[in-house]
Amino acid sequence: MTIYRSILMAGAGTLAIAVPSAAFAGEIAGHVSDASHTVALRSAQVRVVELDRVAVADRDGSYRFADVPAGTYTLEVRYVGAETVRKTVDVPATGEIAVDFALGGANAREILVIGQRANQASALSRKREADGVSDVLTRDAVGQFPDQNVAESLRRLPGVNILDDQGEGRFVSVRGLDPELNATSVNGVRLPAPESDVRSVALDVISSDIIESVEVKKSLTPDMDADTIGASIEINTTSAFDRKKDLFTVKVEGSYNDYSGDLTPKGSFDFSTRLGDDVGISGGLSYYKRKFEADNIEADDWTDEGTGIYAQTVEYRDFDVERERISANLGLDVRASDTTSLYVKGIFSQFDDQEYRRRLTFDLGDFKDDKLPTIDGAKATFSSGTERIQVERDIKDRFERQRIRSLVFGGETDTGEWKASYAASWSKSSEVEHGSVDPAEFRRRFEDDEDLSVAFDYSNYKLPMYSVSGADVGKFYDPAEYELHDIEYTKLSNSTDEEYALKLDLGREFAFDTGTFTVQAGGKARWREKMYNKEVEFWENDGLSLADVVGSQTYRITDIEPVATYTGATKAFLGNIGDYELNDEDTFIDSLTDDYRADEDVMAGYLMGRWESSKLLVVGGVRYEHTDVTLRGNIVDEDALIATPIMYKRSYGDWLPSLNVRFEPTDNLVLRAAGYRSLVRPKLSKLAPRISVNEDDEYTFGNPFLKPFEAWNFDLSAEYYFSSNGALSGAFFYKDVKNFIVDTKLQGPGTFGGIDFLEDSEVPINGGDGKIFGLELSYSQALTMLPAPLDGLLVQANYTYTDATGHIPVDKDITDLRKIGLPTTSKHTFNAVLGYEKGPISLRLAGTYRDKMLEETGDVAEEDRYADDHFQLDLSAKYRITKNIQLFYEWININNAKYTAYNNYGGRRNQLQFDEFNWTMKFGAKVNF
């Protein structure tokens, strides 16, 4: 805390040094909007030519120059997609002169207000005027793509991958780094994670309908939170001052998935209105219900006993899912004076997931008398005469609810010379599951006194297929043969993550003949509490069989019947719980080993300098962050069934310098360089001092002494902006990351944290490192120079090359290191968009490609898990009936892109997971009032 106070005192002392204003000086202030006075043109650059001073329009279009000597000056305004506008003004010796600008001319509504070209102009203008390396998606851009959530919208940007869950984008990877190394905020409020075991936020929880923009900041400045190595993803909702006119929009649509055959609704409305010249409210509400089906195959535990390669576990999974998303936001904006604006903004997002999963599992490998399966090329045959063949048929009936909410009160004061921003915020995320049967497992073991053979054909590694034969094959298909093994009942699974924060930034601007220099200091305090409480029960009933709850499959790949109904097992259990016996030991152990609580307090202070002229921007300084962590968990004695609470405390500090430079040698060329040091704190679930054990007596330990990831990051980029609406850019990036956290095997028998273990067990440790470098190329342009009707074409394309390698320890002593490609890193990613917009017609065809990537590391290289390459094609089409009514159609995953994961055990590809979802179509209408 002493260092923190010293930084703030030094900053305050620096800010107290005031340069006397010129004896005769005034101010210039005003707003920039499109020619129809519909929208404020955020990031328009306003320049006083004679003084070479620049100001960038805020989101409400406002700008201000203070301490301007009396005289006559030329003001120049530029914005991508619009002609540069100039005005001559006479600045008085004292007082303020108001100068407003309207850009775009007669076709402003088509160029700067609506549609694909308006989005492109806005995004490029914001990228051009940004302090650091960044990419932007605006509100219109999100609406142009057939994306279902914020994560799917972000995949259109350079260097961004998304990780899917059952065909829908969830987590965002930037420049090949794990989503855990990103930071996500909404309206400046850091979002905590709903899930118990991660820091990263699954962005499928937030609807894309309620956002105004998403900015992916790939370099940091000292006034930003430093806990990111991939990128800082900043989501902003609408403001009443974003537009010059009131807005009310209603959107109604239907969604149809080819596999489920269900038509489901989606609707939203958003509004923005002024309650006077200085008060406005804005907000929105979005609802989306989606039903879909997924067919899945998973194989695992690939082995070779000398006769050939086979999988010891093969699962055929039939998913039927219903997801419901509600997102809402509301904001109040007030101009308290000419220099001060205040705001209150809140968001609420709820994501419900009802999943039914029917599964057929073959559990193999329990051989007798050293006998082995018969391997013939790509075919493996198992016989009950030589081993025990265990067949499991289970049903998962799981309902899960995630919520994210945040509230922030803040404001900004800008007198021209003095600038201050301040905010107080609260955010909370949660994930709750209760009353779920996950799963109810029915089991049949075929022993050596029976005649059953199971053969697997691996010739198509993505789709390993099975067949059964033998005198007892009838028992395999008879539901009465499968007795209930147990029901795993989730009485409660409750994860909460809550954070309070206070922030203050204070700056003083000094005007010089060739530009302006600003000294800024500030601080931020964050108090976070993350908790997880699990209550699970294991129930047994030998009197229940699959025949009592039998249903029919919706699986398309092969025959997996008999299967249970969706809710039959749940109803049989809850309606007759007196017939079931509780397994006290498993219930006790599983209900306590996962519980934990973590309190994390971060105190930060910084000092920053900023030099800005029309040609050069330099932002540099240093940030200090001090972290205090209190961790609580349980040590469970399985024999005595006693849980002993345990607690650890830690604290550490980090100095984090940064420098960003932007240089414009000509009006259309922007060169950037950035270097900064950053960190990402370990997952709280990895830090938590808790111990869990599986049925094979393998332990998983938490490690409260993990160090944070640390990285030096460097960027070089060049951006060329066409005189029309378009740009060409290239960027090189390099990251040197230390203290990668990896799960390492402890050789049993041994001791860790005072606990004895017999079998090999797992613990997260530091010891890995990684070096990431790559290249991003991007091109976008409205081809208005072509003859009609081709002048309505737009093209966008970006390509990213990423080389990300690291070394991970093979054992806990870090005596042997193995080189890997970093998880979630695709070496090549490519996005391409062909758009057309002319008159009432708007079309957009988008393709997204990434090549294979490492997902998880195994104990050895040939057990590493890879995701196969992925290419998806999407289409959106819109037709404007009137000025205020537009019809639209969207076709998602046109080419039925599938997901496949594999390993390279035995020198060949072996399937680990295959998912197929097929396409979804949407159609509806959007009405503006």
FENHU-V275000 format. One line per field, one symbol per residue. ss: DSSP state (H for helix, E for strand, - for the rest). phi: phi as a letter, one per 40 degrees, with the letter a starting at -180 (. if undefined). A space follows every 10 residues. Layout:
ss=???
phi=???
This chain:
ss=-HHHHHHHHH HHHHH----- ----EEEEEE EEEE----EE ----EEEE-- --EEEE---- -EEEEEEEE- EEEEEEEE-- ----EEEEEE E----EEE-- EEE-HHHHHH HHH-HHHHHH HHHHHHHHH- ---EEEEEHH HHHH-----H HHHH-----E EEEEE--EEE EEEE----HH H-EEEE--EE ---------- --HHH--HHH EEEEEEE--- ---------- -EEEEEE--- --E---EEEE EEEEEEE--- --EEEEEEEE EEEE----EE EEEEEEEEEE EEEEEEEEEE EEEE----EE EEEEEEEEEE EEEEEEEEEE EEEEE----E EEEEEEEEEE EEEEEEEEEE EEEEEEE--- ---EEE--EE EEE---EEEE EEEEEEEEEE EEEEEEEEEE EEEE---EEE EEEEEEEEEE EEE--EEEEE EEEEEE---- --EEEEE--- ----EEEEE- --HHHHH-HH H-EEEEEEEE EEEEEEEEEE EEEEEEEEEE EE--EEEEEE EEEEEEEEEE EEEEEEEEEE ----EHHHHE E--------- --EE---HHH HHHHH-HHH- EE-HHHHHHH HH---EEEEE EEEEEEEEEE EE---EEEEE EEEEEEEEEE EEEEEEE--- -EEEEEEEEE EEEEEEEEEE EEEEEE--EE EEEEEEEEEE ---HHHH--- EEE-----EE E-------EE EEEEEEEEEE E----EEEEE EEEEEEEEEE EEEEEE---E EE--EEE--- EEEEEEEEEE EEEEEEEEEE EE-------H HHEEEEEEEE EEEEEEEEE- ------EEEE E----E-EEE EEEEEEEE-- EEEEEEEEEE --EEEE---- HHH-EEE--E EEEEEEEEEE ----EEEEEE EE------EE EEE-HHH--E EEEEEE---E EEEEEEEE-
phi=.ccccccccc cccccccbcd cddbabbbai bbacccfcbc ccgccbbcdc cfbbbbcccc gcaabbfcdd ibbbcbbbad gbccbbbbbb cccagbbcbb bbbhgccdcc cbbbgccccc cccccccccc cbcabbbcdc ccccbcbcac dcccccccgb bbbcbfgbcb bbbbfgcddc cbbbbbfgbc ccccccbbcc bccccbcccc ccabbbccbb bccbdccabc accbbbccbc ccbcbcbabb bbabbbbccc gbbbcaaaaa aaaccicbba baiaabbabb babbbbbbba fcaachbica ccbbbbbbbb bbbbbbbaaa abbbccacbb bbabbbbabb bbbbbbbcbb bbbbhccbff cbccbbgcbb bbbccbacbb bbbbbbbbbb bbbbaaabba abbbcgcbba baabaaaaba bbbagccabb bbbbbbbccb babbbbbbcc ccbcbbabah cbcccccccc cbcccabcbc cabbbbabab abaabbbbcb cbcbibbbbb baaabbbbbb babbbbbbbb accbbcccbc bbcbcbcacb ccbcccbccc cccccbcccb bccccccccc cbcccaabbb bbbbaababb babcbbbbba ibbbbbbbbb bbabbbcccc fbbbcaabba aabacbcaab bbbbcbcbbb bbaaaabaab ccdccccdcb bbbcccgccb bcbcbccccb abbbbbabbb bcccciabaa abbabbbbgd bbcbccccca baggbcbccd bbacbcicaa bbaabbbaaa accccccccc cccbbaaabb bbbbbabbcc bccfcbbbcb ccdgcccbba babbbaaagc cbbabbbbbb cdacbacbcb dcbccbccca bbbbbbbbbc cbdbbbcaab bbfdcfcbbb babbcggacb cbabbbbgcb bbaibbbbb
